């Protein structure tokens, strides 16, 4: 896809739809993840004012073990004062026409799927993966995971070392593109690096939250994926249940699965998507 050329004038419009998005995008930029370098804008203007926007992101993927070139559609919105004038339809038609010439398919996440079916998008169900009855973790020494802090000496170097080395955590659905994309997604979602953790025992970063005795593992960032047992051994608290938010094809064990989507994040695809009918999840850091 052509080089991104996002227009800073879109940010006030995006803030009206998603409060604080420009502040979080600015925070991500200070860490080295630049919205304007990643997102290619399609806009409608009234004078010099941007009144409608859709962005596309390059999504180099691995789908069922095969490399694929897709595009992600994101940040679609119209100024309420200018709705009903055909801006959304015009932008989406332009996005579909452009992407149809350049990539194999398109995907997006939305809380309003009915808006996109007329452009050829269809809903695809995601699943998260569960493993119960575990008794692992509780490491309290120097080998335990510790949070990555942007103001701690050396932590940003660690962060970027592993982002640049990162291989997909899943070959069923894996992202192989610009590591800025992963970091931008995390900062837009959480505002900071609070889910990034490092253990000296393992060559990489775990992206997770712990709720009670349940581990929500969102991704692994590094050149090599450790065994799940190695990751669990470095957890600072005892873990009895794992919720996996990427496909477990590289974690061989008995997983159960359940349908799930994050609030307002129904996955829709346009094109020949090979995972239809399969159980998989798009890792949160690979969203668009």
C-alpha angles and dihedrals in degrees: 000000000000120000115283117253107179118185116231088215090075093069098080089052092048091049089057089058100034111024115221095015093122091049091050092045088053090050091051090050091058087057092050102265109117119194090198092055092052108036123071109204132219109191145174120210138203103200103314093332120104106226101170134026145177124175131202126209128199109246114190102186145179109224116183089340096309126111113241137178113225136158129225120218113210147159094032111174145137128210105256090231090060101043121122093040099100098258095127093048093047094049095046092048089052092047092050093047093048096046093044088063096045112034142032096246148338135236137185142173121230146160090215108054093164089071093063105041091085088061092056099265120138133191119256122193119235125203133206119214127232136200118183140184095045126152107194142120129036095138109162102171134083091291094063120107113267127190121262110242121197091213095048113103110258098006097107089050089052091048094053094041091060095038090056092047095043121133122189115279087216133033091198090067115358135157117226101172138102110331088220086073093062094047093046091052092052095048092045090051100042106015093235145020096283095130096050115099135178132200121190088220094064130053100230148033128277118213108207153126128217119215111183104309094337122103118207104200110193101174148330119234116201146079094272129037111224123217113274088244090058091052093047091049090063096050113120092222136042112273124207100165135033125203110195119204097192130054113282099220090121093046104068109203139101106293128176120205139207133190113260145158129182113249109284091003109108108162115233127181137193118198137028100327108184096203097065108131093015127108110248143126133220104233110244092238088057095054121118 
